[in-house]
Amino acid sequence: VSTQSTGLRQPGTMSARLLRALVASPRLSIIARTTQLRTLALIPRPPAISAPLHARCMSSKAFLLADIGEGIAEVEVLQWYVQEGETVAMFDKICEVQSDKATVDISSKYDGVVKTLHYQVGDMARVGEPLVNIVIEEDPDAEEDGAAAADEPPAARAAPTVPAASVSSSGKAVAAPAVRRIAKENNIDISEVDGTGKDGRVLKGDILAFIAGGSVPKSAAPSAPQPPQQPAAVTPQPRAVAVSGETEKVPLRGFSRTMAKTMQASLQIPHLMYGDEIEADNMISFRSRFKKAAEDRGVKLTYMPLMLKAASLALLDFPLVNSSIDPELTEITIHKSHNLGFAVATPTGLVVPNIRDCQDKSMFDIAAEMDHLISKARSNSLDSSDMSDTTFTLSNIGTIGGTYTAPIITSPQAAIGAIGKLQKLPRFNEEGEVVARTIFNISWSGDHRVIDGATIASFGNQWKAYVEDPELMTLAMR
């Protein structure tokens, strides 16, 4: 049996239909395998080959913004890692978004070419709606030479209309079809453009910067010097000059919006304020003595880990300070875990990550975790788990400046402390002599529905004793 004798070049012929029936017969299955006709039994019934092959290979997928948890319904698009026309692979980063609680990188679920970006930087993207469209299959006609195409990067294989001369022999001029089109329309040899994308990929911005900078491709350089050309379409626009009487509306985004909502909710809390003065000379000496030991462990020991550990030890004696009250005002929850938050100033606003279970951690442990969280905060990579379930907060406003403050409690916490700046001030010693002391002020706020004045003062005194004499903490540790 042969394909020529059965006339199987046209799947719709009688011979093809007859062959399907014959191959289905158990007695002819061996013949089908021997003559390699088993695949012919899978020939689709007419009119299965009615559409062009390339039409079946192209598919545009809508990439939906998935639920990132915490009941978040929308996020702000901070930056795009890809542009329309660029090739992406599965798990490549597509964009960075920021919710009310965290900053998250969104990764691709598909291999393909970015077709459409549905949002601009600064837009609010809603969960469950399309974020990007990705073409997940390439046109087979793009690979005119299979052997050559196999050696090319995916981005180059996806652009069949780009001349071979636009790709340098070094492979540095890898670019998406849309980028190559812009280069071609402006008579730019793309191999002469330095790519800033991944693996030296030339991006749209690289081409525009090349044009705006007035660089001229070597192949098109005139014999006589010419002034650089700057097309009006890409000329940077000057910022508007503010004049008297003008106003500007700035949308609340990310952590700024979170702070606004949190402070609005804090208006429902009756604040009890309490302040005290702390002598820091012994604390400074303690840190100096053990700074080298911390460095040997790869830990940066600052004053804050010591103060956080002191707060945790004081909370063991005054657990009501580490509690919360329910919205119906029917019960108080005392938290056995000391999840202590600390404020970090970042370019996008103030964030408050927390160190969990400080009651079970050493000062070295707290210092190491604190340093890690500060690095994440300043690189804008904190996630919601780093900032959720905080039970008590200690903020060091003194690193910026200021002596006194009135810290605002973040619901559902029941207390917060704020540390002022260190100052060298004259004080009387026990003999009545004037001596120089290093002083800072501590300001406490308590939820007066839960904590009375005696409790917040007693807690503050216990914390003060540990900070003014850090070695006392070794006696209280369990």
C-alpha positions as CSV (number, residue, x, y, z in Angstrom):
1,V,0.0,0.0,0.0
2,S,1.4,3.5,-0.8
3,T,0.1,7.0,-0.7
4,Q,0.5,7.2,-4.4
5,S,-1.6,4.1,-5.1
6,T,-4.4,5.3,-2.8
7,G,-4.4,8.9,-4.0
8,L,-4.2,10.4,-0.5
9,R,-2.8,13.8,-1.5
10,Q,-6.4,15.2,-1.1
11,P,-7.9,14.3,2.3
12,G,-11.3,14.9,0.9
13,T,-11.2,12.1,-1.7
14,M,-12.9,8.7,-1.5
15,S,-9.6,6.9,-1.1
16,A,-8.8,8.9,2.0
17,R,-12.2,8.1,3.6
18,L,-11.8,4.5,2.7
19,L,-8.3,4.4,4.2
20,R,-9.6,5.7,7.5
21,A,-12.1,2.9,7.7
22,L,-9.4,0.3,6.7
23,V,-6.9,1.5,9.3
24,A,-9.6,1.4,12.0
25,S,-9.8,-2.4,11.3
26,P,-7.8,-4.5,13.8
27,R,-6.6,-6.8,11.0
28,L,-5.0,-3.9,9.1
29,S,-3.5,-2.1,12.1
30,I,-0.2,-4.0,11.6
31,I,-0.1,-3.0,8.0
32,A,-0.9,0.6,8.9
33,R,2.1,0.6,11.3
34,T,4.4,-1.1,8.8
35,T,3.6,1.3,6.0
36,Q,3.5,4.4,8.3
37,L,-0.2,5.0,7.5
38,R,-1.3,5.4,11.1
39,T,-0.9,9.1,10.8
40,L,-3.2,9.1,7.8
41,A,-6.0,7.9,10.1
42,L,-5.8,11.2,11.9
43,I,-6.4,13.3,8.7
44,P,-9.2,15.7,9.7
45,R,-12.5,15.4,8.0
46,P,-13.3,18.0,5.4
47,P,-13.4,21.0,5.5
48,A,-10.8,21.0,8.3
49,I,-8.1,22.5,6.0
50,S,-10.1,25.4,5.0
51,A,-8.2,28.1,6.9
52,P,-4.6,29.1,6.0
53,L,-1.9,27.4,8.2
54,H,-0.5,30.7,9.6
55,A,-4.0,31.8,10.7
56,R,-4.3,28.8,13.0
57,C,-0.8,29.5,14.5
58,M,-1.4,33.0,15.7
59,S,-3.4,33.6,18.9
60,S,-3.7,36.8,20.9
61,K,-4.1,36.0,24.6
62,A,-5.5,38.6,27.1
63,F,-3.3,38.5,30.2
64,L,-5.6,39.3,33.1
65,L,-4.4,41.0,36.3
66,A,-4.7,38.3,38.9
67,D,-5.9,38.8,42.5
68,I,-2.8,39.6,44.6
69,G,-4.7,39.1,47.9
70,E,-5.6,41.3,50.9
71,G,-8.9,42.2,49.2
72,I,-7.1,44.5,46.8
73,A,-9.3,45.6,43.8
74,E,-6.9,47.8,41.9
75,V,-3.2,48.6,41.7
76,E,-1.1,51.4,40.2
77,V,1.2,50.6,37.3
78,L,4.6,51.9,38.4
79,Q,6.7,50.8,35.4
80,W,6.6,48.5,32.3
81,Y,9.5,46.2,31.8
82,V,8.3,45.5,28.2
83,Q,7.0,47.5,25.3
84,E,4.5,46.7,22.5
85,G,6.2,44.5,19.9
86,E,8.8,43.0,22.2
87,T,9.3,39.3,22.7
88,V,8.6,37.9,26.2
89,A,9.2,34.4,27.7
90,M,7.2,32.7,30.4
91,F,8.2,34.1,33.8
92,D,9.7,37.2,32.4
93,K,8.8,40.4,34.3
94,I,6.1,42.4,32.5
95,C,5.5,45.3,34.9
96,E,5.7,46.6,38.4
97,V,2.5,47.5,40.3
98,Q,1.8,49.0,43.6
99,S,-1.2,48.3,45.8
100,D,-2.2,50.0,49.0
101,K,0.0,47.6,50.9
102,A,2.9,46.4,48.7
103,T,4.8,46.6,45.5
104,V,4.7,43.5,43.2
105,D,6.3,42.4,40.0
106,I,3.9,40.8,37.5
107,S,5.4,38.0,35.4
108,S,4.3,36.6,32.0
109,K,2.4,33.3,31.8
110,Y,3.1,32.9,28.1
111,D,5.9,32.9,25.5
112,G,5.2,35.3,22.7
113,V,5.1,38.9,21.5
114,V,3.5,41.8,23.4
115,K,0.7,43.1,21.3
116,T,-1.1,45.6,23.5
117,L,-0.4,47.4,26.8
118,H,-3.7,48.3,28.3
119,Y,-2.4,50.9,30.8
120,Q,0.1,53.7,30.9
121,V,2.5,54.3,33.8
122,G,0.5,55.9,36.6
123,D,-2.8,54.3,35.6
124,M,-4.9,52.3,38.0
125,A,-5.3,48.7,36.8
126,R,-8.2,46.7,38.1
127,V,-8.0,43.1,39.2
128,G,-9.5,40.6,36.7
129,E,-9.3,42.9,33.7
130,P,-6.7,42.7,30.8
131,L,-3.3,44.0,31.6
132,V,-1.6,43.1,28.3
133,N,-2.3,41.1,25.2
134,I,0.3,38.6,24.1
135,V,0.5,36.9,20.7
136,I,1.5,33.4,21.8
137,E,2.3,31.8,18.4
138,E,4.7,33.1,15.7
139,D,3.9,33.1,12.0
140,P,5.6,30.0,10.4
141,D,6.4,32.0,7.3
142,A,8.8,34.2,9.3
143,E,11.4,31.4,9.2
144,E,12.4,31.5,5.5
145,D,15.6,29.6,6.3
146,G,15.1,27.1,9.0
147,A,18.7,26.6,9.8
148,A,19.5,30.3,10.0
149,A,16.4,31.0,12.0
150,A,17.3,28.4,14.6
151,D,20.4,30.3,15.4
152,E,18.6,33.6,15.7
153,P,17.2,35.0,19.0
154,P,13.4,34.7,19.4
155,A,13.0,38.4,18.9
156,A,14.8,38.3,15.6
157,R,12.8,35.3,14.3
158,A,9.5,37.1,15.1
159,A,10.4,39.9,12.5
160,P,10.5,38.4,9.0
161,T,10.3,41.7,7.2
162,V,13.5,43.2,8.7
163,P,16.5,43.0,6.4
164,A,19.4,40.9,7.5
165,A,21.6,43.9,7.4
166,S,19.8,45.3,10.4
167,V,21.2,42.6,12.7
168,S,24.9,42.9,13.6
169,S,27.2,39.9,13.4
170,S,27.8,40.3,17.2
171,G,24.2,39.7,17.9
172,K,23.8,43.0,19.8
173,A,21.2,44.5,17.6
174,V,18.3,42.3,18.8
175,A,15.1,44.2,18.6
176,A,11.4,43.8,18.4
177,P,9.6,44.3,15.0
178,A,8.1,47.6,16.0
179,V,11.5,48.9,17.1
180,R,13.1,47.8,13.8
181,R,10.3,49.5,11.9
182,I,11.1,52.8,13.6
183,A,14.8,52.4,12.8
184,K,14.0,51.6,9.2
185,E,11.7,54.6,8.8
186,N,14.4,56.9,10.1
187,N,17.2,55.4,7.9
188,I,19.0,54.1,11.0
189,D,21.3,51.1,11.0
190,I,20.1,49.4,14.1
191,S,23.4,47.7,14.6
192,E,24.9,51.2,15.4
193,V,22.4,51.8,18.3
194,D,23.5,50.7,21.8
195,G,20.7,48.6,23.3
196,T,19.8,49.1,26.9
197,G,17.3,46.2,27.2
198,K,17.9,42.6,28.3
199,D,20.9,41.0,26.7
200,G,21.7,44.2,24.8
201,R,18.2,44.3,23.2
202,V,17.5,47.6,21.4
203,L,14.4,49.2,22.7
204,K,12.1,51.9,21.3
205,G,13.5,54.4,23.7
206,D,17.0,53.7,22.5
207,I,16.0,54.5,18.9
208,L,14.2,57.7,20.0
209,A,17.2,58.7,22.1
210,F,19.5,58.0,19.1
211,I,17.3,60.3,17.0
212,A,17.0,63.0,19.6
213,G,20.7,63.0,20.3
214,G,21.3,63.9,16.6
215,S,23.5,60.8,15.9
216,V,23.7,59.9,12.3
217,P,24.3,56.3,11.1
218,K,27.8,55.8,9.6
219,S,26.3,54.6,6.3
220,A,24.3,57.7,5.9
221,A,26.8,60.3,7.1
222,P,27.2,63.2,4.7
223,S,30.7,64.4,3.6
224,A,30.2,67.8,5.1
225,P,29.3,68.5,8.8
226,Q,25.6,69.0,9.3
227,P,23.8,70.2,12.4
228,P,22.0,67.4,14.4
229,Q,18.4,66.9,13.4
230,Q,15.9,66.8,16.2
231,P,12.4,65.8,14.9
232,A,9.6,67.7,16.6
233,A,7.8,64.5,17.4
234,V,10.5,63.4,19.9
235,T,11.7,66.8,21.2
236,P,11.4,66.8,25.0
237,Q,8.6,69.2,26.1
238,P,9.5,71.8,28.7
239,R,7.7,71.6,32.1
240,A,5.0,74.1,32.7
241,V,6.1,77.1,34.7
242,A,4.0,77.6,37.8
243,V,2.6,81.1,38.2
244,S,0.7,82.8,41.0
245,G,-2.8,81.4,41.5
246,E,-2.2,78.1,39.8
247,T,-3.2,74.8,41.6
248,E,-2.2,71.2,40.9
249,K,-4.2,68.1,41.7
250,V,-2.1,65.1,42.6
251,P,-3.8,61.7,42.8
252,L,-3.3,59.6,45.9
253,R,-1.5,56.4,44.9
254,G,0.1,53.4,46.7
255,F,1.4,54.0,50.2
256,S,0.2,57.6,50.3
257,R,-3.4,56.5,49.8
258,T,-2.9,53.8,52.5
259,M,-1.7,56.5,54.9
260,A,-4.7,58.7,54.1
261,K,-7.1,55.8,54.8
262,T,-5.3,54.8,57.9
263,M,-5.2,58.3,59.4
264,Q,-8.9,58.7,58.6
265,A,-9.7,55.5,60.6
266,S,-7.4,56.7,63.4
267,L,-9.7,59.7,64.1
268,Q,-12.0,57.2,65.8
269,I,-9.3,56.4,68.4
270,P,-9.1,58.5,71.6
271,H,-5.4,59.1,72.0
272,L,-3.7,59.3,75.4
273,M,-0.3,61.0,75.1
274,Y,2.7,60.4,77.4
275,G,6.3,61.6,77.1
276,D,9.6,61.1,78.9
277,E,13.3,61.9,78.7
278,I,15.9,59.1,78.2
279,E,19.6,59.2,79.0
280,A,21.3,57.4,76.2
281,D,25.0,57.3,77.3
282,N,24.9,53.7,78.5
283,M,23.1,52.6,75.4
284,I,25.7,54.3,73.2
285,S,28.5,52.6,75.2
286,F,26.7,49.2,75.0
287,R,26.4,49.4,71.2
288,S,30.1,50.4,70.8
289,R,31.2,47.4,72.9
290,F,29.2,44.9,70.8
291,K,29.3,46.5,67.4
292,K,32.4,44.4,66.4
293,A,30.7,41.2,67.6
294,A,27.7,42.0,65.4
295,E,29.8,42.7,62.4
296,D,31.6,39.3,62.8
297,R,28.1,37.8,62.4
298,G,27.4,39.9,59.4
299,V,24.9,42.1,61.3
300,K,24.7,45.9,61.4
301,L,23.9,46.8,65.0
302,T,22.1,50.1,65.4
303,Y,20.1,51.6,68.3
304,M,16.7,50.5,67.0
305,P,17.2,46.7,67.5
306,L,18.1,47.4,71.1
307,M,15.0,49.6,71.6
308,L,12.7,47.1,69.9
309,K,14.0,44.3,72.1
310,A,13.5,46.6,75.1
311,A,9.9,47.2,74.0
312,S,9.3,43.4,73.6
313,L,10.5,42.7,77.1
314,A,8.4,45.6,78.5
315,L,5.3,44.2,76.7
316,L,5.8,40.9,78.6
317,D,5.1,42.8,81.8
318,F,2.3,45.0,80.3
319,P,0.6,42.8,77.7
320,L,-2.4,45.2,77.4
321,V,-0.2,47.5,75.4
322,N,0.1,44.8,72.8
323,S,-3.6,44.4,72.2
324,S,-6.5,45.5,70.0
325,I,-10.1,46.2,70.5
326,D,-12.9,44.9,68.2
327,P,-15.0,47.5,66.3
328,E,-18.1,46.7,68.3
329,L,-16.2,47.5,71.5
330,T,-17.1,44.2,73.1
331,E,-13.8,42.5,73.7
332,I,-10.0,43.1,73.7
333,T,-7.6,40.7,72.0
334,I,-4.2,40.4,73.7
335,H,-1.5,39.3,71.2
336,K,1.0,36.8,72.4
337,S,3.2,37.5,69.4
338,H,5.2,40.7,69.5
339,N,5.1,41.8,65.8
340,L,6.9,45.1,66.2
341,G,6.6,47.6,63.4
342,F,9.2,50.4,62.6
343,A,8.9,53.2,60.2
344,V,11.1,53.5,57.1
345,A,11.2,56.6,54.9
346,T,11.3,55.8,51.1
347,P,11.1,57.8,48.0
348,T,7.4,56.7,47.6
349,G,6.4,57.5,51.2
350,L,6.6,56.2,54.7
351,V,6.2,52.4,55.1
352,V,6.0,50.4,58.3
353,P,7.3,46.8,58.0
354,N,7.3,44.6,61.1
355,I,9.6,42.0,62.7
356,R,7.5,39.1,63.8
357,D,7.8,37.3,67.2
358,C,10.4,39.6,68.7
359,Q,9.7,37.9,72.1
360,D,11.5,34.8,70.7
361,K,14.4,36.6,68.9
362,S,17.8,37.9,70.1
363,M,19.0,41.4,69.5
364,F,21.2,40.0,66.7
365,D,18.2,38.3,65.1
366,I,16.2,41.6,65.2
367,A,19.1,43.6,63.8
368,A,19.6,41.2,60.9
369,E,15.9,41.1,60.0
370,M,15.5,44.8,60.4
371,D,18.4,45.5,57.9
372,H,16.8,43.1,55.4
373,L,13.4,44.8,55.6
374,I,15.0,48.3,55.3
375,S,16.8,47.1,52.1
376,K,13.5,45.8,50.7
377,A,11.7,49.0,51.6
378,R,14.2,51.3,49.9
379,S,14.2,49.1,46.8
380,N,10.4,49.2,46.8
381,S,10.1,45.4,47.0
382,L,8.1,44.9,50.3
383,D,5.2,42.6,50.0
384,S,2.0,42.6,52.1
385,S,3.3,39.9,54.5
386,D,6.1,42.3,55.5
387,M,3.6,44.9,56.7
388,S,0.6,42.9,57.9
389,D,-0.4,41.8,61.5
390,T,1.6,44.5,63.2
391,T,0.8,44.6,67.0
392,F,2.9,47.5,68.2
393,T,4.9,50.3,66.4
394,L,8.1,52.2,67.4
395,S,9.0,55.0,65.1
396,N,12.4,56.8,65.1
397,I,11.6,60.3,63.9
398,G,14.9,61.5,65.4
399,T,16.8,60.3,62.4
400,I,15.1,63.1,60.4
401,G,14.9,65.7,63.2
402,G,12.7,66.9,65.9
403,T,12.5,66.4,69.7
404,Y,8.9,65.8,70.5
405,T,6.0,64.4,68.5
406,A,2.5,63.2,68.9
407,P,2.4,59.8,67.2
408,I,-0.9,58.6,65.7
409,I,-2.0,55.0,66.4
410,T,-2.7,52.8,63.5
411,S,-5.9,50.7,64.0
412,P,-6.2,48.0,65.3
413,Q,-3.1,48.6,67.4
414,A,-3.4,50.0,70.9
415,A,-0.2,51.9,71.2
416,I,2.8,53.5,69.4
417,G,6.0,55.2,70.4
418,A,8.1,57.9,68.6
419,I,11.8,58.5,69.4
420,G,13.3,62.0,69.1
421,K,16.8,63.0,68.1
422,L,19.9,62.5,70.3
423,Q,21.2,65.7,71.9
424,K,24.1,66.6,74.1
425,L,22.6,68.6,77.0
426,P,23.6,69.7,80.5
427,R,22.1,67.7,83.4
428,F,22.6,67.5,87.2
429,N,24.2,64.3,88.5
430,E,23.5,62.7,91.9
431,E,26.0,65.0,93.5
432,G,24.3,68.1,92.1
433,E,27.0,68.8,89.6
434,V,26.3,69.9,86.0
435,V,27.4,67.2,83.6
436,A,27.0,66.6,79.9
437,R,24.5,63.9,79.0
438,T,23.2,62.4,75.7
439,I,19.5,62.8,75.8
440,F,16.5,61.9,73.6
441,N,12.8,62.1,74.2
442,I,10.2,59.4,73.8
443,S,6.6,60.1,73.0
444,W,3.9,57.5,73.6
445,S,0.3,57.3,72.4
446,G,-2.2,54.8,73.8
447,D,-5.7,53.9,72.8
448,H,-7.6,55.3,75.8
449,R,-10.4,52.8,75.3
450,V,-8.0,50.1,76.2
451,I,-5.1,51.6,78.1
452,D,-5.3,54.0,81.0
453,G,-2.6,56.6,82.0
454,A,-1.1,54.4,84.7
455,T,-0.6,51.5,82.3
456,I,1.1,53.6,79.5
457,A,3.3,55.3,82.1
458,S,4.4,52.1,83.8
459,F,5.1,50.5,80.4
460,G,7.1,53.6,79.4
461,N,9.1,53.5,82.7
462,Q,10.0,49.8,82.2
463,W,11.1,50.5,78.6
464,K,13.2,53.4,79.8
465,A,14.9,51.3,82.4
466,Y,16.0,48.7,79.8
467,V,17.2,51.4,77.3
468,E,19.1,53.4,80.0
469,D,20.8,50.2,81.2
470,P,20.8,47.6,78.4
471,E,22.6,45.0,80.5
472,L,19.5,44.9,82.7
473,M,17.7,43.2,79.7
474,T,19.9,40.1,80.1
475,L,18.3,39.5,83.5
476,A,14.8,39.8,82.0
477,M,15.3,37.5,79.0
478,R,13.8,34.0,79.2
